[in-house]
Amino acid sequence: MTIKTLSINEVKSITIEELVYKVLAEQTVVTIRLSEEDAVTIQPHPKLKPLPVLNGYVPEGWKEAIYG
């Protein structure tokens, strides 16, 4: 994933919606510097893979066997 650092003045000309869609489309992490000490980072949420389907079963009486 690409990381970009921009100053607040560089992003004043675009809307927040344009910035968010650009981050999502390019899969980049954008850090916006507000001052020497302060910054905000915008990054896309990773796409999660679906959980696998596992073959197996729960035996009858499992609860009583554990707690009995």
mmJSON file of the N, C-alpha and C atoms, coordinates in Angstrom:
{"data_MODEL":{"atom_site":{
"group_PDB":["ATOM","ATOM","ATOM","ATOM","ATOM","ATOM","ATOM","ATOM","ATOM","ATOM","ATOM","ATOM","ATOM","ATOM","ATOM","ATOM","ATOM","ATOM","ATOM","ATOM","ATOM","ATOM","ATOM","ATOM","ATOM","ATOM","ATOM","ATOM","ATOM","ATOM","ATOM","ATOM","ATOM","ATOM","ATOM","ATOM","ATOM","ATOM","ATOM","ATOM","ATOM","ATOM","ATOM","ATOM","ATOM","ATOM","ATOM","ATOM","ATOM","ATOM","ATOM","ATOM","ATOM","ATOM","ATOM","ATOM","ATOM","ATOM","ATOM","ATOM","ATOM","ATOM","ATOM","ATOM","ATOM","ATOM","ATOM","ATOM","ATOM","ATOM","ATOM","ATOM","ATOM","ATOM","ATOM","ATOM","ATOM","ATOM","ATOM","ATOM","ATOM","ATOM","ATOM","ATOM","ATOM","ATOM","ATOM","ATOM","ATOM","ATOM","ATOM","ATOM","ATOM","ATOM","ATOM","ATOM","ATOM","ATOM","ATOM","ATOM","ATOM","ATOM","ATOM","ATOM","ATOM","ATOM","ATOM","ATOM","ATOM","ATOM","ATOM","ATOM","ATOM","ATOM","ATOM","ATOM","ATOM","ATOM","ATOM","ATOM","ATOM","ATOM","ATOM","ATOM","ATOM","ATOM","ATOM","ATOM","ATOM","ATOM","ATOM","ATOM","ATOM","ATOM","ATOM","ATOM","ATOM","ATOM","ATOM","ATOM","ATOM","ATOM","ATOM","ATOM","ATOM","ATOM","ATOM","ATOM","ATOM","ATOM","ATOM","ATOM","ATOM","ATOM","ATOM","ATOM","ATOM","ATOM","ATOM","ATOM","ATOM","ATOM","ATOM","ATOM","ATOM","ATOM","ATOM","ATOM","ATOM","ATOM","ATOM","ATOM","ATOM","ATOM","ATOM","ATOM","ATOM","ATOM","ATOM","ATOM","ATOM","ATOM","ATOM","ATOM","ATOM","ATOM","ATOM","ATOM","ATOM","ATOM","ATOM","ATOM","ATOM","ATOM","ATOM","ATOM","ATOM","ATOM","ATOM","ATOM","ATOM","ATOM","ATOM","ATOM"],
"id":[1,2,3,4,5,6,7,8,9,10,11,12,13,14,15,16,17,18,19,20,21,22,23,24,25,26,27,28,29,30,31,32,33,34,35,36,37,38,39,40,41,42,43,44,45,46,47,48,49,50,51,52,53,54,55,56,57,58,59,60,61,62,63,64,65,66,67,68,69,70,71,72,73,74,75,76,77,78,79,80,81,82,83,84,85,86,87,88,89,90,91,92,93,94,95,96,97,98,99,100,101,102,103,104,105,106,107,108,109,110,111,112,113,114,115,116,117,118,119,120,121,122,123,124,125,126,127,128,129,130,131,132,133,134,135,136,137,138,139,140,141,142,143,144,145,146,147,148,149,150,151,152,153,154,155,156,157,158,159,160,161,162,163,164,165,166,167,168,169,170,171,172,173,174,175,176,177,178,179,180,181,182,183,184,185,186,187,188,189,190,191,192,193,194,195,196,197,198,199,200,201,202,203,204],
"type_symbol":["N","C","C","N","C","C","N","C","C","N","C","C","N","C","C","N","C","C","N","C","C","N","C","C","N","C","C","N","C","C","N","C","C","N","C","C","N","C","C","N","C","C","N","C","C","N","C","C","N","C","C","N","C","C","N","C","C","N","C","C","N","C","C","N","C","C","N","C","C","N","C","C","N","C","C","N","C","C","N","C","C","N","C","C","N","C","C","N","C","C","N","C","C","N","C","C","N","C","C","N","C","C","N","C","C","N","C","C","N","C","C","N","C","C","N","C","C","N","C","C","N","C","C","N","C","C","N","C","C","N","C","C","N","C","C","N","C","C","N","C","C","N","C","C","N","C","C","N","C","C","N","C","C","N","C","C","N","C","C","N","C","C","N","C","C","N","C","C","N","C","C","N","C","C","N","C","C","N","C","C","N","C","C","N","C","C","N","C","C","N","C","C","N","C","C","N","C","C","N","C","C","N","C","C"],
"label_atom_id":["N","CA","C","N","CA","C","N","CA","C","N","CA","C","N","CA","C","N","CA","C","N","CA","C","N","CA","C","N","CA","C","N","CA","C","N","CA","C","N","CA","C","N","CA","C","N","CA","C","N","CA","C","N","CA","C","N","CA","C","N","CA","C","N","CA","C","N","CA","C","N","CA","C","N","CA","C","N","CA","C","N","CA","C","N","CA","C","N","CA","C","N","CA","C","N","CA","C","N","CA","C","N","CA","C","N","CA","C","N","CA","C","N","CA","C","N","CA","C","N","CA","C","N","CA","C","N","CA","C","N","CA","C","N","CA","C","N","CA","C","N","CA","C","N","CA","C","N","CA","C","N","CA","C","N","CA","C","N","CA","C","N","CA","C","N","CA","C","N","CA","C","N","CA","C","N","CA","C","N","CA","C","N","CA","C","N","CA","C","N","CA","C","N","CA","C","N","CA","C","N","CA","C","N","CA","C","N","CA","C","N","CA","C","N","CA","C","N","CA","C","N","CA","C","N","CA","C","N","CA","C","N","CA","C","N","CA","C"],
"label_alt_id":[null,null,null,null,null,null,null,null,null,null,null,null,null,null,null,null,null,null,null,null,null,null,null,null,null,null,null,null,null,null,null,null,null,null,null,null,null,null,null,null,null,null,null,null,null,null,null,null,null,null,null,null,null,null,null,null,null,null,null,null,null,null,null,null,null,null,null,null,null,null,null,null,null,null,null,null,null,null,null,null,null,null,null,null,null,null,null,null,null,null,null,null,null,null,null,null,null,null,null,null,null,null,null,null,null,null,null,null,null,null,null,null,null,null,null,null,null,null,null,null,null,null,null,null,null,null,null,null,null,null,null,null,null,null,null,null,null,null,null,null,null,null,null,null,null,null,null,null,null,null,null,null,null,null,null,null,null,null,null,null,null,null,null,null,null,null,null,null,null,null,null,null,null,null,null,null,null,null,null,null,null,null,null,null,null,null,null,null,null,null,null,null,null,null,null,null,null,null,null,null,null,null,null,null],
"label_comp_id":["MET","MET","MET","THR","THR","THR","ILE","ILE","ILE","LYS","LYS","LYS","THR","THR","THR","LEU","LEU","LEU","SER","SER","SER","ILE","ILE","ILE","ASN","ASN","ASN","GLU","GLU","GLU","VAL","VAL","VAL","LYS","LYS","LYS","SER","SER","SER","ILE","ILE","ILE","THR","THR","THR","ILE","ILE","ILE","GLU","GLU","GLU","GLU","GLU","GLU","LEU","LEU","LEU","VAL","VAL","VAL","TYR","TYR","TYR","LYS","LYS","LYS","VAL","VAL","VAL","LEU","LEU","LEU","ALA","ALA","ALA","GLU","GLU","GLU","GLN","GLN","GLN","THR","THR","THR","VAL","VAL","VAL","VAL","VAL","VAL","THR","THR","THR","ILE","ILE","ILE","ARG","ARG","ARG","LEU","LEU","LEU","SER","SER","SER","GLU","GLU","GLU","GLU","GLU","GLU","ASP","ASP","ASP","ALA","ALA","ALA","VAL","VAL","VAL","THR","THR","THR","ILE","ILE","ILE","GLN","GLN","GLN","PRO","PRO","PRO","HIS","HIS","HIS","PRO","PRO","PRO","LYS","LYS","LYS","LEU","LEU","LEU","LYS","LYS","LYS","PRO","PRO","PRO","LEU","LEU","LEU","PRO","PRO","PRO","VAL","VAL","VAL","LEU","LEU","LEU","ASN","ASN","ASN","GLY","GLY","GLY","TYR","TYR","TYR","VAL","VAL","VAL","PRO","PRO","PRO","GLU","GLU","GLU","GLY","GLY","GLY","TRP","TRP","TRP","LYS","LYS","LYS","GLU","GLU","GLU","ALA","ALA","ALA","ILE","ILE","ILE","TYR","TYR","TYR","GLY","GLY","GLY"],
"label_asym_id":["A","A","A","A","A","A","A","A","A","A","A","A","A","A","A","A","A","A","A","A","A","A","A","A","A","A","A","A","A","A","A","A","A","A","A","A","A","A","A","A","A","A","A","A","A","A","A","A","A","A","A","A","A","A","A","A","A","A","A","A","A","A","A","A","A","A","A","A","A","A","A","A","A","A","A","A","A","A","A","A","A","A","A","A","A","A","A","A","A","A","A","A","A","A","A","A","A","A","A","A","A","A","A","A","A","A","A","A","A","A","A","A","A","A","A","A","A","A","A","A","A","A","A","A","A","A","A","A","A","A","A","A","A","A","A","A","A","A","A","A","A","A","A","A","A","A","A","A","A","A","A","A","A","A","A","A","A","A","A","A","A","A","A","A","A","A","A","A","A","A","A","A","A","A","A","A","A","A","A","A","A","A","A","A","A","A","A","A","A","A","A","A","A","A","A","A","A","A","A","A","A","A","A","A"],
"label_entity_id":["1","1","1","1","1","1","1","1","1","1","1","1","1","1","1","1","1","1","1","1","1","1","1","1","1","1","1","1","1","1","1","1","1","1","1","1","1","1","1","1","1","1","1","1","1","1","1","1","1","1","1","1","1","1","1","1","1","1","1","1","1","1","1","1","1","1","1","1","1","1","1","1","1","1","1","1","1","1","1","1","1","1","1","1","1","1","1","1","1","1","1","1","1","1","1","1","1","1","1","1","1","1","1","1","1","1","1","1","1","1","1","1","1","1","1","1","1","1","1","1","1","1","1","1","1","1","1","1","1","1","1","1","1","1","1","1","1","1","1","1","1","1","1","1","1","1","1","1","1","1","1","1","1","1","1","1","1","1","1","1","1","1","1","1","1","1","1","1","1","1","1","1","1","1","1","1","1","1","1","1","1","1","1","1","1","1","1","1","1","1","1","1","1","1","1","1","1","1","1","1","1","1","1","1"],
"label_seq_id":[1,1,1,2,2,2,3,3,3,4,4,4,5,5,5,6,6,6,7,7,7,8,8,8,9,9,9,10,10,10,11,11,11,12,12,12,13,13,13,14,14,14,15,15,15,16,16,16,17,17,17,18,18,18,19,19,19,20,20,20,21,21,21,22,22,22,23,23,23,24,24,24,25,25,25,26,26,26,27,27,27,28,28,28,29,29,29,30,30,30,31,31,31,32,32,32,33,33,33,34,34,34,35,35,35,36,36,36,37,37,37,38,38,38,39,39,39,40,40,40,41,41,41,42,42,42,43,43,43,44,44,44,45,45,45,46,46,46,47,47,47,48,48,48,49,49,49,50,50,50,51,51,51,52,52,52,53,53,53,54,54,54,55,55,55,56,56,56,57,57,57,58,58,58,59,59,59,60,60,60,61,61,61,62,62,62,63,63,63,64,64,64,65,65,65,66,66,66,67,67,67,68,68,68],
"pdbx_PDB_ins_code":[null,null,null,null,null,null,null,null,null,null,null,null,null,null,null,null,null,null,null,null,null,null,null,null,null,null,null,null,null,null,null,null,null,null,null,null,null,null,null,null,null,null,null,null,null,null,null,null,null,null,null,null,null,null,null,null,null,null,null,null,null,null,null,null,null,null,null,null,null,null,null,null,null,null,null,null,null,null,null,null,null,null,null,null,null,null,null,null,null,null,null,null,null,null,null,null,null,null,null,null,null,null,null,null,null,null,null,null,null,null,null,null,null,null,null,null,null,null,null,null,null,null,null,null,null,null,null,null,null,null,null,null,null,null,null,null,null,null,null,null,null,null,null,null,null,null,null,null,null,null,null,null,null,null,null,null,null,null,null,null,null,null,null,null,null,null,null,null,null,null,null,null,null,null,null,null,null,null,null,null,null,null,null,null,null,null,null,null,null,null,null,null,null,null,null,null,null,null,null,null,null,null,null,null],
"Cartn_x":[0.849,0.0,0.897,0.588,1.36,1.004,2.003,1.794,2.146,1.208,1.428,1.286,2.124,2.005,1.751,0.661,0.271,0.126,0.329,0.071,-1.405,-1.881,-3.281,-3.578,-2.599,-2.793,-2.951,-2.342,-2.444,-3.825,-4.546,-5.86,-7.021,-6.722,-7.793,-8.585,-7.966,-8.635,-9.587,-9.576,-10.475,-11.421,-12.559,-13.53,-13.11,-13.664,-13.376,-13.871,-14.989,-15.531,-14.563,-14.002,-13.019,-11.794,-11.342,-10.163,-10.416,-11.566,-11.895,-12.008,-12.685,-12.815,-11.47,-10.589,-9.257,-8.432,-8.514,-7.808,-8.309,-9.603,-10.184,-9.807,-9.891,-9.605,-8.13,-7.244,-5.811,-5.229,-6.039,-5.583,-4.31,-4.384,-3.256,-3.577,-2.532,-2.661,-2.234,-3.095,-2.79,-2.699,-1.562,-1.379,-1.402,-2.291,-2.413,-1.782,-0.745,-0.032,-0.776,-1.218,-1.899,-0.896,0.118,1.207,2.413,3.47,4.663,4.369,3.468,3.172,1.922,0.973,-0.329,-0.51,-1.124,-1.412,-2.633,-3.296,-4.45,-4.154,-4.444,-4.196,-5.518,-5.653,-6.832,-6.342,-6.956,-6.567,-7.777,-7.759,-8.893,-8.943,-10.134,-10.338,-10.018,-9.222,-8.907,-10.144,-10.197,-11.299,-11.007,-11.958,-11.783,-12.245,-11.511,-11.906,-13.023,-13.925,-14.981,-14.387,-15.041,-14.586,-14.764,-13.85,-13.981,-15.098,-15.671,-16.668,-15.92,-15.988,-15.252,-16.161,-15.636,-16.381,-16.179,-17.228,-17.132,-18.501,-18.517,-19.785,-19.52,-20.592,-20.529,-21.19,-20.452,-21.021,-22.133,-23.067,-24.156,-23.576,-24.161,-23.76,-22.452,-21.961,-20.681,-20.721,-21.872,-21.95,-21.906,-22.595,-22.59,-21.215,-20.532,-19.211,-18.205,-18.327,-17.372,-17.691,-18.96,-19.344,-19.866,-20.012,-20.638,-19.729],
"Cartn_y":[-1.17,0.0,1.236,2.174,3.405,4.364,5.092,6.077,7.452,8.392,9.771,10.705,11.723,12.763,14.084,14.74,16.007,17.066,18.315,19.403,19.776,20.479,20.899,21.817,22.592,23.491,22.725,21.553,20.748,20.123,19.925,19.288,20.281,21.55,22.556,22.676,22.341,22.523,21.381,20.273,19.15,18.915,18.299,18.017,16.764,16.596,15.402,14.156,14.277,13.144,12.701,13.658,13.33,12.662,13.168,12.598,11.161,10.93,9.58,8.591,8.978,8.085,7.83,8.827,8.652,7.681,7.799,6.869,5.451,5.282,3.964,3.39,4.186,3.705,3.341,4.138,3.903,3.007,2.669,1.857,2.457,3.756,4.462,4.909,5.151,5.741,7.193,8.122,9.544,10.152,10.779,11.513,12.995,13.716,15.158,15.869,16.65,17.409,18.706,18.886,20.119,21.141,20.641,21.472,20.555,21.064,20.243,19.055,19.238,18.187,17.379,17.965,17.335,16.818,15.63,15.027,14.124,13.91,13.012,12.014,10.737,9.696,9.103,8.952,8.327,7.102,5.945,4.733,3.854,3.091,2.213,1.037,0.573,-0.597,-1.837,-2.77,-3.965,-4.842,-5.459,-6.367,-7.701,-8.18,-9.434,-10.609,-11.691,-12.91,-13.578,-14.291,-14.984,-16.105,-16.388,-17.472,-18.817,-19.745,-21.051,-21.868,-22.763,-23.696,-24.962,-25.315,-26.469,-27.681,-28.819,-30.064,-30.556,-31.001,-31.501,-31.528,-31.876,-31.942,-31.74,-31.493,-31.379,-32.635,-33.453,-34.701,-34.465,-35.403,-35.337,-35.387,-34.601,-34.625,-33.903,-33.088,-32.424,-31.486,-30.851,-29.881,-30.575,-31.677,-32.39,-33.003,-33.421,-34.037,-33.024,-31.786,-30.755,-30.248,-30.001,-29.365,-30.361,-31.618,-32.573,-33.136],
"Cartn_z":[0.0,0.0,0.0,-0.843,-0.97,0.162,0.642,1.699,1.147,1.274,0.821,2.012,2.06,3.073,2.364,2.744,2.131,3.22,2.849,3.791,3.703,4.704,4.705,3.526,3.101,1.957,0.646,0.542,-0.683,-0.857,0.235,0.134,0.229,0.367,0.457,-0.836,-1.957,-3.248,-3.609,-2.845,-3.143,-1.974,-2.269,-1.209,-0.452,0.716,1.528,0.809,0.089,-0.659,-1.76,-2.476,-3.516,-2.912,-1.78,-1.119,-0.669,-0.073,0.424,-0.742,-1.81,-2.961,-3.632,-3.641,-4.215,-3.372,-2.055,-1.154,-1.379,-1.519,-1.727,-3.086,-4.13,-5.483,-5.654,-5.074,-5.229,-4.137,-3.128,-1.993,-1.383,-1.073,-0.493,0.922,1.695,3.015,2.864,3.254,3.129,4.52,4.795,6.039,5.705,6.374,6.149,7.337,7.064,8.098,8.357,9.593,9.981,10.51,11.2,11.719,11.89,12.487,12.703,13.618,14.586,15.562,15.242,14.525,14.329,12.903,12.819,11.523,11.641,10.506,10.418,9.309,9.575,8.583,8.121,6.805,6.2,5.441,5.732,5.02,4.775,3.685,3.391,4.362,4.607,5.461,4.635,5.167,4.38,4.164,3.004,2.708,3.385,4.147,4.868,4.017,4.108,3.417,4.212,3.545,4.286,5.137,6.236,7.106,6.411,6.639,6.006,6.662,5.893,6.417,6.794,8.063,8.551,8.667,8.295,8.451,9.874,10.48,11.849,12.489,13.754,14.468,15.955,16.687,18.141,18.688,19.453,19.95,20.973,20.998,21.968,23.379,24.274,25.672,25.959,25.034,25.24,26.439,26.664,27.749,29.107,29.243,30.508,30.778,29.76,29.928,30.44,29.994,30.421,31.817,32.095,33.368,34.39,34.005,34.91,35.966],
"occupancy":[1.0,1.0,1.0,1.0,1.0,1.0,1.0,1.0,1.0,1.0,1.0,1.0,1.0,1.0,1.0,1.0,1.0,1.0,1.0,1.0,1.0,1.0,1.0,1.0,1.0,1.0,1.0,1.0,1.0,1.0,1.0,1.0,1.0,1.0,1.0,1.0,1.0,1.0,1.0,1.0,1.0,1.0,1.0,1.0,1.0,1.0,1.0,1.0,1.0,1.0,1.0,1.0,1.0,1.0,1.0,1.0,1.0,1.0,1.0,1.0,1.0,1.0,1.0,1.0,1.0,1.0,1.0,1.0,1.0,1.0,1.0,1.0,1.0,1.0,1.0,1.0,1.0,1.0,1.0,1.0,1.0,1.0,1.0,1.0,1.0,1.0,1.0,1.0,1.0,1.0,1.0,1.0,1.0,1.0,1.0,1.0,1.0,1.0,1.0,1.0,1.0,1.0,1.0,1.0,1.0,1.0,1.0,1.0,1.0,1.0,1.0,1.0,1.0,1.0,1.0,1.0,1.0,1.0,1.0,1.0,1.0,1.0,1.0,1.0,1.0,1.0,1.0,1.0,1.0,1.0,1.0,1.0,1.0,1.0,1.0,1.0,1.0,1.0,1.0,1.0,1.0,1.0,1.0,1.0,1.0,1.0,1.0,1.0,1.0,1.0,1.0,1.0,1.0,1.0,1.0,1.0,1.0,1.0,1.0,1.0,1.0,1.0,1.0,1.0,1.0,1.0,1.0,1.0,1.0,1.0,1.0,1.0,1.0,1.0,1.0,1.0,1.0,1.0,1.0,1.0,1.0,1.0,1.0,1.0,1.0,1.0,1.0,1.0,1.0,1.0,1.0,1.0,1.0,1.0,1.0,1.0,1.0,1.0,1.0,1.0,1.0,1.0,1.0,1.0],
"B_iso_or_equiv":[0.0,0.0,0.0,0.0,0.0,0.0,0.0,0.0,0.0,0.0,0.0,0.0,0.0,0.0,0.0,0.0,0.0,0.0,0.0,0.0,0.0,0.0,0.0,0.0,0.0,0.0,0.0,0.0,0.0,0.0,0.0,0.0,0.0,0.0,0.0,0.0,0.0,0.0,0.0,0.0,0.0,0.0,0.0,0.0,0.0,0.0,0.0,0.0,0.0,0.0,0.0,0.0,0.0,0.0,0.0,0.0,0.0,0.0,0.0,0.0,0.0,0.0,0.0,0.0,0.0,0.0,0.0,0.0,0.0,0.0,0.0,0.0,0.0,0.0,0.0,0.0,0.0,0.0,0.0,0.0,0.0,0.0,0.0,0.0,0.0,0.0,0.0,0.0,0.0,0.0,0.0,0.0,0.0,0.0,0.0,0.0,0.0,0.0,0.0,0.0,0.0,0.0,0.0,0.0,0.0,0.0,0.0,0.0,0.0,0.0,0.0,0.0,0.0,0.0,0.0,0.0,0.0,0.0,0.0,0.0,0.0,0.0,0.0,0.0,0.0,0.0,0.0,0.0,0.0,0.0,0.0,0.0,0.0,0.0,0.0,0.0,0.0,0.0,0.0,0.0,0.0,0.0,0.0,0.0,0.0,0.0,0.0,0.0,0.0,0.0,0.0,0.0,0.0,0.0,0.0,0.0,0.0,0.0,0.0,0.0,0.0,0.0,0.0,0.0,0.0,0.0,0.0,0.0,0.0,0.0,0.0,0.0,0.0,0.0,0.0,0.0,0.0,0.0,0.0,0.0,0.0,0.0,0.0,0.0,0.0,0.0,0.0,0.0,0.0,0.0,0.0,0.0,0.0,0.0,0.0,0.0,0.0,0.0,0.0,0.0,0.0,0.0,0.0,0.0],
"pdbx_formal_charge":[null,null,null,null,null,null,null,null,null,null,null,null,null,null,null,null,null,null,null,null,null,null,null,null,null,null,null,null,null,null,null,null,null,null,null,null,null,null,null,null,null,null,null,null,null,null,null,null,null,null,null,null,null,null,null,null,null,null,null,null,null,null,null,null,null,null,null,null,null,null,null,null,null,null,null,null,null,null,null,null,null,null,null,null,null,null,null,null,null,null,null,null,null,null,null,null,null,null,null,null,null,null,null,null,null,null,null,null,null,null,null,null,null,null,null,null,null,null,null,null,null,null,null,null,null,null,null,null,null,null,null,null,null,null,null,null,null,null,null,null,null,null,null,null,null,null,null,null,null,null,null,null,null,null,null,null,null,null,null,null,null,null,null,null,null,null,null,null,null,null,null,null,null,null,null,null,null,null,null,null,null,null,null,null,null,null,null,null,null,null,null,null,null,null,null,null,null,null,null,null,null,null,null,null],
"auth_seq_id":[1,1,1,2,2,2,3,3,3,4,4,4,5,5,5,6,6,6,7,7,7,8,8,8,9,9,9,10,10,10,11,11,11,12,12,12,13,13,13,14,14,14,15,15,15,16,16,16,17,17,17,18,18,18,19,19,19,20,20,20,21,21,21,22,22,22,23,23,23,24,24,24,25,25,25,26,26,26,27,27,27,28,28,28,29,29,29,30,30,30,31,31,31,32,32,32,33,33,33,34,34,34,35,35,35,36,36,36,37,37,37,38,38,38,39,39,39,40,40,40,41,41,41,42,42,42,43,43,43,44,44,44,45,45,45,46,46,46,47,47,47,48,48,48,49,49,49,50,50,50,51,51,51,52,52,52,53,53,53,54,54,54,55,55,55,56,56,56,57,57,57,58,58,58,59,59,59,60,60,60,61,61,61,62,62,62,63,63,63,64,64,64,65,65,65,66,66,66,67,67,67,68,68,68],
"auth_comp_id":["MET","MET","MET","THR","THR","THR","ILE","ILE","ILE","LYS","LYS","LYS","THR","THR","THR","LEU","LEU","LEU","SER","SER","SER","ILE","ILE","ILE","ASN","ASN","ASN","GLU","GLU","GLU","VAL","VAL","VAL","LYS","LYS","LYS","SER","SER","SER","ILE","ILE","ILE","THR","THR","THR","ILE","ILE","ILE","GLU","GLU","GLU","GLU","GLU","GLU","LEU","LEU","LEU","VAL","VAL","VAL","TYR","TYR","TYR","LYS","LYS","LYS","VAL","VAL","VAL","LEU","LEU","LEU","ALA","ALA","ALA","GLU","GLU","GLU","GLN","GLN","GLN","THR","THR","THR","VAL","VAL","VAL","VAL","VAL","VAL","THR","THR","THR","ILE","ILE","ILE","ARG","ARG","ARG","LEU","LEU","LEU","SER","SER","SER","GLU","GLU","GLU","GLU","GLU","GLU","ASP","ASP","ASP","ALA","ALA","ALA","VAL","VAL","VAL","THR","THR","THR","ILE","ILE","ILE","GLN","GLN","GLN","PRO","PRO","PRO","HIS","HIS","HIS","PRO","PRO","PRO","LYS","LYS","LYS","LEU","LEU","LEU","LYS","LYS","LYS","PRO","PRO","PRO","LEU","LEU","LEU","PRO","PRO","PRO","VAL","VAL","VAL","LEU","LEU","LEU","ASN","ASN","ASN","GLY","GLY","GLY","TYR","TYR","TYR","VAL","VAL","VAL","PRO","PRO","PRO","GLU","GLU","GLU","GLY","GLY","GLY","TRP","TRP","TRP","LYS","LYS","LYS","GLU","GLU","GLU","ALA","ALA","ALA","ILE","ILE","ILE","TYR","TYR","TYR","GLY","GLY","GLY"],
"auth_asym_id":["A","A","A","A","A","A","A","A","A","A","A","A","A","A","A","A","A","A","A","A","A","A","A","A","A","A","A","A","A","A","A","A","A","A","A","A","A","A","A","A","A","A","A","A","A","A","A","A","A","A","A","A","A","A","A","A","A","A","A","A","A","A","A","A","A","A","A","A","A","A","A","A","A","A","A","A","A","A","A","A","A","A","A","A","A","A","A","A","A","A","A","A","A","A","A","A","A","A","A","A","A","A","A","A","A","A","A","A","A","A","A","A","A","A","A","A","A","A","A","A","A","A","A","A","A","A","A","A","A","A","A","A","A","A","A","A","A","A","A","A","A","A","A","A","A","A","A","A","A","A","A","A","A","A","A","A","A","A","A","A","A","A","A","A","A","A","A","A","A","A","A","A","A","A","A","A","A","A","A","A","A","A","A","A","A","A","A","A","A","A","A","A","A","A","A","A","A","A","A","A","A","A","A","A"],
"auth_atom_id":["N","CA","C","N","CA","C","N","CA","C","N","CA","C","N","CA","C","N","CA","C","N","CA","C","N","CA","C","N","CA","C","N","CA","C","N","CA","C","N","CA","C","N","CA","C","N","CA","C","N","CA","C","N","CA","C","N","CA","C","N","CA","C","N","CA","C","N","CA","C","N","CA","C","N","CA","C","N","CA","C","N","CA","C","N","CA","C","N","CA","C","N","CA","C","N","CA","C","N","CA","C","N","CA","C","N","CA","C","N","CA","C","N","CA","C","N","CA","C","N","CA","C","N","CA","C","N","CA","C","N","CA","C","N","CA","C","N","CA","C","N","CA","C","N","CA","C","N","CA","C","N","CA","C","N","CA","C","N","CA","C","N","CA","C","N","CA","C","N","CA","C","N","CA","C","N","CA","C","N","CA","C","N","CA","C","N","CA","C","N","CA","C","N","CA","C","N","CA","C","N","CA","C","N","CA","C","N","CA","C","N","CA","C","N","CA","C","N","CA","C","N","CA","C","N","CA","C","N","CA","C","N","CA","C","N","CA","C"],
"pdbx_PDB_model_num":[1,1,1,1,1,1,1,1,1,1,1,1,1,1,1,1,1,1,1,1,1,1,1,1,1,1,1,1,1,1,1,1,1,1,1,1,1,1,1,1,1,1,1,1,1,1,1,1,1,1,1,1,1,1,1,1,1,1,1,1,1,1,1,1,1,1,1,1,1,1,1,1,1,1,1,1,1,1,1,1,1,1,1,1,1,1,1,1,1,1,1,1,1,1,1,1,1,1,1,1,1,1,1,1,1,1,1,1,1,1,1,1,1,1,1,1,1,1,1,1,1,1,1,1,1,1,1,1,1,1,1,1,1,1,1,1,1,1,1,1,1,1,1,1,1,1,1,1,1,1,1,1,1,1,1,1,1,1,1,1,1,1,1,1,1,1,1,1,1,1,1,1,1,1,1,1,1,1,1,1,1,1,1,1,1,1,1,1,1,1,1,1,1,1,1,1,1,1,1,1,1,1,1,1]
}}}
